[in-house]
């Protein structure tokens, strides 16, 4: 068995060259927050603004936050510069983030018009383009805009982040909002981790996340301190890397609301509800990620009204809840895979591997609990990814979105060619 020590955490953003291209949209006011966040996470950031973008966001603010001069239209043909600025910027970038992408710049790119510094840079670069449109819903739905968007999405280097739904600057509600800076940051992480390749494209993934609650009466329940952040991070990172993702989750806490925006979600409360929702979606997917912390027990007696304290059953009778992970794995086809999670005190590999074999998982993530700064309710996490044959990969203590990206990076190649010969083996 190959064992690995706990590696140093590696955030894909650290030290990377990110060019932020800002177009003319009121959503540009969100960009200083994104630029600040990128710099705080260790990225090298430069900004380029379209002429209209200068009316919405301060070049001085972006220059101050990025610690680099802000590149404007007036700088395009500076006689003091030996090379064209759009070529310099295009060659410098490892990733270009176009946010917000306006309908005007979208049209320029679709038609190959290099009549501004920003559009010239985007056409000249060989770096991946992470593009996030933002506009009024009617504009987004306009046939010409949709045709331009479809043209752009055929670019091999393009990574789209479609607009989200919500209240728009025109006071209407609909699709057209720029993804929040926190969600854009995760998209940037995913793009840098894969070199701009949507390495999970074509896969349909079903994820579970969060705790379940088993109610004794309307105000009392058995549950656990899981926040659901790890499971949601697994779902989000799969989505940002090109997979079609269904997320079934229990009550969430400490999870950015924006992480749910791109996902097909199904909220549930109890283990029974989660089991039904997962079973309904299971036949349509390539694989299952069981990251939910399903309650092991439920009250043996329940009441539809609040029990007086003095009338509470003592001791409280308990009954076991279904083992959802094992039940679902048992009914999966030979061409479907399942990744499980095991929360154990310390790094007990033997116990995690026993659980992998008993529940018929293909891989399992061993999460140590009882350690400071890891496990339930914490933003950082870490552990070990284990294969059935004893192969393993250490997962550094890091924020859960970065850890999710590391797990997908370790498995991406196997997932596309996954095929079990014969039925899923029965554990003896």
Beta strands, then each sheet from edge to edge (+ up, - down):
strand 1: 17-22
strand 2: 44-49
strand 3: 95-101
strand 4: 128-133
strand 5: 158-160
strand 6: 164-167
strand 7: 173-177
strand 8: 204-209
strand 9: 214-217
strand 10: 220-222
strand 11: 244-249
strand 12: 264-267
strand 13: 287-290
strand 14: 297-299
strand 15: 318-320
strand 16: 337-345
strand 17: 363-369
strand 18: 380-387
strand 19: 392-399
sheet 1: 2+ 1+ 3+ 4+ 5+
sheet 2: 6+ 7-
sheet 3: 12+ 11+ 8+ 13+ 16+ 17+ 18- 19+
sheet 4: 9+ 10-
sheet 5: 14+ 15-
end
